[in-house]
Amino acid sequence: MSEKLNKTQSGTTYTAANITVLEGLEAVRKRPAMYIGDVNMRGLHHLVYEVVDNSIDEALAGYCDKINVTILENNAIRVEDNGRGIPVDMHEKENRSALEVVMTVLHAGGKFDKGSYKVSGGLHGVGVSCVNALSIHTKVVVERGGKKYEQEYERGNPKYPVREFGTTQRTGTTTEFQPDPEIFTTLIYDYDTLCSRLRELAFLNKGIELTITDLRTQNEDGTYLHDRFYSENGLKDFIEYLDGTREKLIPEPICIDGEKNGIPIEIAMQYNTTFTENLHSYVNNINTHEGGTHLQGFRQGMTRTLKGYATKEGMFEKLKFEISGDDFREGLTAVISVKVAEPQFEGQTKTKLGNSEVTSAVSQMVSELLTNYLEEHPKEAKQIVDKVILAATARHAARKARDLVQRQGVFGSLGLPGKLADCSHNDPALCELFLVEGDSAGGTAKQGRNREYQAILPLRGKILNVEKAMPHRVLDSDEIKNIYTALGVTIGTAEDAKALNLDKLRYHKVVIMTDADVDGSHIATLILTFFFRYMRELIEHGYVYIATPPLYLIQRGKQARYCWTEQEREQITFELGGEDASKVDIQRYKGLGEMSEHQLWETTMDPERRTLRQVTIENASAADRVFSMLMGDEVPPRREFIEAHATYANIDA
């Protein structure tokens, strides 16, 4: 253990007196979504993040370097750390153990005491008490001062007072909880989702080891599914992970790590040969996907410094048009992480930083260190500026294409694509647009739909792979122009020239409906890549869905059943035919066009019976890497990903 972690607490005491109580816990079970977002998959996983964040806060304070997460056989979760351990002595105001106060009172914790935590991600102190309130059973074991203490809870209520039950030579807190089936619509944890967050935390907090073990999944050698996440170099490792599937423009990431005006700032940036900008920003380990003052400071400092350097070196002399800020960030992947003692977030979602003092601090630090880098690396500096000039030239060429899209896609039906079969309703909240693969399936969908609120836009073949295309080529694509014009959206706002303006969006459900085969999956991925890179706001607002047409129709006589999985096919074949599968007729749907309009309606389009999968972005950095891997130029990472995630082969056999 490091010297930093062995230090005594004489300088910074952490006792019951540091636990500040603001209010009680009553509302959590009545309105859980107010505290954890929702009661579906996102909220379920958020419980784990809240407990892990408490351990990370101990790490930020210098008292913890190991955090272990375990998914138990019954989908309960155990989080164990080697921090100081939650205080167990009596809380003077509450007249009960500080551990019980932390676990059962909302807005109670050491986060409000500046002497305990200088920086904290668990900003409101609601985390672990919310987890407790929303769990059918919780148990906490504290190791501290040579002794072990424990307390158990049922739906937030203590089963007994905190009690001592043994001795120990270590310190730390172990929290085990079972989410309440009365609260959550799903109780099954996804291993990959938890891995993504733990990996992210490891990159953001170098030197901290995070592990995850899944006791539900046993390997062939008898061990359990397990991963370890540890980063020696922090954001430098993060950038190399994110850009591992892209071709580098400069050999090594540009790294900035230091403190300005009392604010710790860490930045890593890497230019690649793609045409997209991928900026990921964090405040106290919280992913601020809406940006804020730290991202504003980064953009200001980088643009000013690069522009000043290129102008001084005469690199823009032959350019006949102005360079914009966007041009400096094309093909840039960057991670910005700041630690702010008292962050001010805009809105309840904690996704946009509002502290004005952070802008100048980040801008100054970026300017100082980037200036040094450019002077010391003239070859890389020229490569970056050449990339900027290429981006500016492409942007200039794209303006006419964008203006054409704007003119075609805004007012009235005259500008709508000829292939669009629109719906009669005018309320976007009630209207659905189906993006359908091919004219044949599009024709079937047009016949089978409800014309009042369902619109159909057939797409011809595979749309452009935007991951490899320059922006003006994207807007030259007829199929992509048709999507823009059908939706009625425009590109560019006063704040962001690349942002999507949803004021005139015509549908609040955009459904990708492709064949249930390899080609259909590829087309769906191409469309999703386009939405992620150019219409991410649609996904973030929850407007994008994927239809799930059946794979099989199984018939025996007048009995007919649809199947969506191989397991369902086997089960229903046995139910209808017994041991003799030849008694049933099995039809494999390779394309939507093979179904009649009635079949397509009742299986895939009828709101009463269909299943739509909503597209969400749980982790933007992980999604960025996956799209780059699947649709980029590098083949080996894509092959490894497909081999690791494919459920079965010969889907078209």
N, C-alpha and C positions, 0 to 999 in steps of 0.2 A: 504493500500500500504506500502511496506517495507521502512525502513529508507534509504536503498540503492537507492531506486527509487525516494525518495523525495529530494535528495540532489540537491543543486543549481548547475548552470553551471559556477560558477565563476572560478573553477579550470580548467575546460575543456570547452572552448567556442566552439560553433558549429554554424557558420554563413556562409554567402555567400563566405567569404574569404577561407573557408575550402574546397570548391567545386573546384576540379582541372579538367580542360578540356584537353583532349588529341587529339580528332579528331571528325569528323562529323558522320552522321548517314546514308549516302546514300545507302550503300550496303545491308542493312538488308533485305529489301523487295525483292531485286533481288536474294539474296542467303540466305534465312532464315535458311537452314539446317546447314550452317557454324556456326550459333550462338545458335541454340536450338536443334541440332541433326537431326531432320527430321520434316516433316509437317504432320505426322500421329498422332496416339494416344500419342506417347511418347513426341513429340514436343508440342502438345496441353497441356498436363499436365505440361510440363516444364515451361510454362508461369506462372502457379500458383506458382510453386516452386521458381521462380525468385523473385516474389513479396514477398512471405512469407520469403524468405531468407533475404530480406532487413529488415523486422521486427525482425527477429532473430538476425541480427547484432546489432540492437538497444538493444535487450535483453542482448547480450553478453557484450555490453558496459555499462549495468546496468541501462538502462532507460526505459525498457518495460517488462511487465510480463503477458500481455494478447494479444493474436492474434486470431481474429475471421475470418473464411473463410465461405463465403456463395455462394452456387450455385444458381443463380437466375433462374426464370422460363424459360427464353430464352437461357439458358446455358451461360450467362455472369457470371463473377466472381467478388465478392467483398471481399477485404482483408482489415481488419481494425485492427489497433494496438493502444496501448496507450504509444507510444514512444514520442520523443521530437517533432516530426513533421518535415518534410523536410523544410529547410530554404526557406523563400520567399523574403528576401531582395534582392536588386539589386546586381548582380554579376559584379564585377569591369571590368573584361576583356571582358565579353560577352555583357555588358550593357543591361541586361534583368534579370528578376527574377531568382534566383537560382533554384526555383522549375521548371521553364520552361527549364532551362539548363539540370537539372537532367533527365527530361522526354523526351527531344528531341535530346540530344547529346550523342553519343556513347563514352564510357570511361570517363564519367563525374560522379563524386560522391564523397562522403566523404571518400571512402575506400582508396584513395590515400594520404590522409592527416593523418599522424600518430597520430595527436592530437585528431582526431575525433573517429577513430576506431583502437584499438590495434590489434584486431583479426577480420577477416571478412571471411565469406564463399563466398560472392559475389566478387570474387577476381578481375575480370577484369572491374567491373563497367558497364557492358553492359546490365545487367538484365532488369531493369524497362524500359529503353529506347527501348530495343528490343521488350518487351511486347507491348509498345505503338505503335511502328512501324508496328507490325503485328496484330493490332486490328483495327476493323472498327470504334470503338468508345471507348474512354477512358476518365474517369473523376477522378480527384484527389481533395480531400478535405483535407486541412491541418488545424489543430487546434493548435495554438501556440501563446504565449504571450497574451492570453485573447481574441484573435480574430480568426475568421474563414476565410479561403481563399480557392478559387477554381479555377480550369482551366480545360477545356475540349479539346479533340483532336480528329481528324479524320485521321486515318491511319498515326498517328505520327505528324500531323500538328496542331498547336494550333488554336482553333476557336476564341479565344480572349485572351488578356493579363491576367495574374493572377489578380484576383480581390478579394477584401474583401467583405464579405456578412453577417457578424453577429459577435456576441460575444460568448464566451464560457469560462468555468472554467476548461476544461480538455485540455490535449495535445495528439497529435497523428496524424496519417495519414490514410486516407481511400482511397483505389484505387479500382476503378471499371472498368472492361474492357470486351469488346466483341470481341472474336477472329474473324479474317477476313475470310469469306468464299472463297475469292479469293486466299488465301494462303494455308489453311488447307484442307486436304481431308476428315477429320471428324471433327465435331463440338460438339459432345456429350461427356460430361465429365463423367468419371466413378467414382462413389462415393467411392468404396472400394479402388481404386488406390490412391486417394487423402488421404483417411484415413490412409493408410499404411505409407505414407510419414510424415503426421502430428504426428502419433503415434511415429515414429522413432525420429522425432525432439524433442518430449516431453521427451523421454528417454535420449537423448543426451544433453538436456538442462534442468536439474532438476529445479523445481520451476517455470517453465513457463507454463501457461495454454493456450492450443490451442483448439479451437472448430471448428466444421464444421456443417453447416446446409444446407439441400437440399430442396429448395423451390419447386422442381419438384415433390417431393414425400410426400404425406400427410398420416399420420397414421390414424387409425380408430377413435382415440379420437380427431382428428382435428389438432393435432400438426404436425410439419414437422420432417422428418428424421434428427436426430441430434446426434452427438457424441462429447464427451469432453475427451481430453487427457492431463494428468497431472501426473508427476512422482516426488515423494518426494525423492526417493533414487537413481535416475539416472540409471546408468548402472547395478546396482544390480537388479532393477526392470526389466530392459531389458533382462538380462540373465534368470530371472525366467519366463518371458514371452516366450522367445525362447525355453527354456527347459521344459516348462510346460507339454509337451506331452511325455517326456522321463523319464526313471527311473533314479533317482539321485544316484551317487556313494558316494558323500559326502553331508552332510545335508544342508550346506549353501554355497553360492558362495564365492569365494575368491576375495576380492575387494581391489583395489589399487587406491588411489586418493591423488594427491599431485602435487608438482612442482619440477622439477629437471633442473638445468642449465637454469632457466628462462622459461621453457616449461611446461605448465600445462598438466598433464597426468592423465587420468582416465581409469582404466581397471577393468573388472569383468570377472571371469572365473569360470566354473562349469564342473566338470567331471561327465559323465553319463555312463550307461552300454552299449551304442551303440559302433560301431566300426568306426564311421566317425569323421573327424575333421571339425569343423565349426568355422572359424575365420572371424569376421566382423570388418573391420578397417575404421576409419573416421579421417579426418583432417578438422578442422573448420566446422564440420557437413557435409562435403562432403564424400560420401561413396567411399573410394579408393578400389574398388573391385580387382584391380591388386596389391594391397599391397604397398610395398615401404619400406623406411628406418625405419618407426615406427614398422611395422610388423616384420621386420628383427631383430630389437632390442628386441622385445617381445620374439621371438623364441630363440634368443641367451641367454637372461637372464633366461628364464624358463628352457631351456635344461641344461645350466651350473649349475644352482642351484639345480634342482632335481637330476641330475647325481652326483653332489658332495655330497648331503645329503645321497643318497642311498649307495654310495660307502663307505662313512664314517661309516654308520650303518651296513655295511657288507651284504647288501641285494642282491648284484649281484654276490656273491661268487660262487654260484652253476651254474651260467649261463655259457654255453659253447660257446657263440658267442657274438659279440659286439652289444651294444644297439645303435640305431640310433636316430637322432633328431625326426623323424616321430613317433617313438614309444612313445615318451613323450606326443604327441598331439592326440593320438587316443582316441576317446570318449570325446574329449574336446570341449566345446563351450566357446568362448571368444569374448568379444567386446573390442577393443582398440580405444580410442578416445584421440587425442592430439589437442592442440590449438597452432598453429605456426604463429608468427607475419608476416613473409614473406615466405610463403610456395613456394617451387619450385616443380612443377609437371612435370612429363615426358609425353610428348605428349599433344595434344590439349584437350583431353577428361578429364583431371584432375582426373585420376584414379590411379596414382602411385606416391607416394611422393619421392622426390629426395634429400631432405635436409640431408646431411651426419651427421650433429650434433645431429639429432634426434635419431639415432641408439644408441649411447652411453648413452644418457639421459634415454631412455626407458629401455635399458638393465640394467643400474645401479639401477633404481628404482624397477624394477621387482625382481632383485637379492636380494636387501635389504629387501623388504617387504615379499617376498616369503620365504626367509630364516627364518624370524621371525615366519611366519605362520607355517612352518613345525616343528620348535622347540616347538611351543606352542600347536600344534595339532598332537601328535604322532600317534593317531589312524587313523586320516584322511590321514596322510602322508604315513602310511603303505598301506592303501587302494589304494592310487594313485600309489605307486611304484609297488604293485602287478598287477595293471592294465597295467602298462608299461611293466612288464615282460611278461604278457599274450600277449600283442601286439607284442613284439619282437619275441616270440615263433611262433605266427601266421604268422608274416612276413617271418620268416625263412622257414616255411612250404609253404608259398605262392610263394617263389622264383622259385621253379621248375615249378609250374603252369604258372607263368608269362613267364618264359623262353620258355615254350612250346608254349604259345600264340605268342610270338615274332617270334619263328622259323616258325610257321605255317602261320603267317599272313602278311608276308612282300613281298616276291618276287614271281611274276609269278602266273599263274592260277593253278599250281600244288598244291599250299597251300590253295586254296579257298575251302569253304565248298561245299560238294557234292550237297546240295539242292539249291545252288545259281544259278539262271539263269541270267548270266551276260549280259551286253550290249556290243555292238561292238565298240562304241566310246571310245577313250582313254583320252579325255580332261575332267578332274574332274569338271570343271566349267559347263559343258554341261550335265553331267551324274546324274541320279537319282537312288537311291536305295529305294525300297518299302519294309518295314518290314511288312509282311502280317500274320494275325492270321490264322493258320491252313493250312494243305496241300490242302484241297478242295478249299478254297479261293485263295491259292497260285497258284493252277493249273489254275483257271479262270483268274487270273491276268497275268500269263505267256502267256496265249493265247491272251489276250486283249491288251497287252502292245505294245509300239513301241520299237522293239528290238534294234534299233540303239542307244538309249540313256537311256532306262529304264531297270533297273535290279530288279529282284524279289528274296527276301529271305523269304521263309515261316518259321514261328516259331511254334513249337509244344506246344500247350497249354499255360499255364501261366508261364512266365519266373520267375526266382528266385526273391524273394523280398529282394533286397540288403539292405534295411533299417534294417533288422534283422540278416543279415548274416555277418560272419567274412570275411575279404578280400580274404583269400585263398580259401574259399568256393565259392566266386563269380567267381573266375577264373577257378574253377573246373566245372562250369556249361557249358554244351555243347552248349546251345542256346546263352549264352553270349560270349563264345569263337567264335562261328560262326559270331556274330556281329563284334567282333574285327577283325577277319580275313577277312571278307567280306569288311570292310571299309579300311583295309590296314594300320591302325594306330598302333603305338607302345606306350608302357608305359614307362615313365621316360625320363627326360632330364638331362643335366649337372647341371641345377639349382634346379630342383625339381624332386625327385624320383617318385612322384605320378602323375606328369603332363603328359598330353597326347601330343604325338608328331604327328602333323598333316602333316608333310612333304610329306608323301606318301598316304594321304587321297585320295580315289578313286572316291568319289562322293561329290558334294557340295550341293546336296539336299538329305536328309535322311527323308523319309516320313513314318510315322507310320499309317498303314491302318488296322483298326480293325472293327469288326461288330458294328452296331449301336444299341447295347443293353447293359445291365448291365455288362455282362461278357466282352464284347468288351471294355467298358470304364475302367474296372478293369485292363485288359491287357495293354491298352494304358497307364494307370497310372503307372503300374509296369515298363514299358519300359522307361517312362519319369523319374521315380525315378532313374533308372539305369543311364540314361544320365546325370541327375543333380548331382549325387554323384560321378560318375566315368568318365564321358565324358563332363563335363560342358563346356569345350572349344568349343565343337561343337555347343552348344546353343549360347554361347557368340559371335561366328562368324556368327550366323544366318543361320546355315546349317540344323536345325531340324524343321520339319513340321508335321502337323497332317492332314490327308485326311478327307474329309467330305462326306461320301456316303449318298445318300438320305434315308429317313425313309419310304417313300411311293411311289408307282406307282399308279396313278389314271387313269383309262381308261373308255372311252365311245365310242363304235364303234372303229373307226380308230384314234380317238383323245387320246393321251397319254401324261400325265404330271407328272413330278417328284416333290416331296415335301420334304423339309428338316426340316420343323417344323410343329407342330400341327396347328398353325395358317394358314400356307399355305395349309395344308390338308383341313381345313374347308372352306377356301376361294375357292380353286380350285374345291372341291366337289360341292359347290354351283354354280360356274360358269359353270360346265359341266352338272350338274343334276338338277339345280334349287332347289325347295323346296323338291323334292323327291330324297333323297340320294340313294335309291335302284336302280336308273337308272345307277349308275356308279359302276365300279368294283374297289375296294380299296385293293391293295396288300401291306401288311406291310413287309418290308425287315428286317428280324431278323439277317440275316447273309449275308456276301459278296458272299458266295457260291450260294445263291438263285438267283443271277443275272447272266445273260449270259455274255460272254466276251465282247460283243458289248455294253451292258448296263453299265458294269463296266467302260469301256473305256470312253463312252460319258458323264457319270455323275461324275466320280471320278478321272480319270487318264489323260484325254485329257487336255493339257495345255491351249487350247482355251476356254474350258468350265468349267473346274473344279474350286473348291475353296479350296485352301490350307491355313491352319492357321499356321503362323510362330510362333514358340515357342521362347519367349524372357524372359529375367529376368529383370523386372523393379526394383525389390527390393529384393536383395539376402536374407536378413534376414527374410522377409515375406515368400519367397519361401521355405526357410529352414524349417520354422515352419510348413508350410502346408504339405510338404512331410513327415515330422516327424509325424504329426498328422494323415495323411491318411494311412501311411504304418507302423507305429510303433505299440507298444504293448498296449498303453492306449486307451481303448474303449470309455469312456465318452466324451472326447474332439472331437473324430471322429464323434460320433453320433450328438453332438451339431452342428458341422460344416456342416454335410450333411443335417440336418433339416433346417439349416439357408439358405443353398445355393441350395437345390433341387428345380427344376422348376415345376416338377409334378411327381406324384407317378405312380406305376404300369406301368413302361415303357415296360414291356413284356406282358402286358395283351392283 
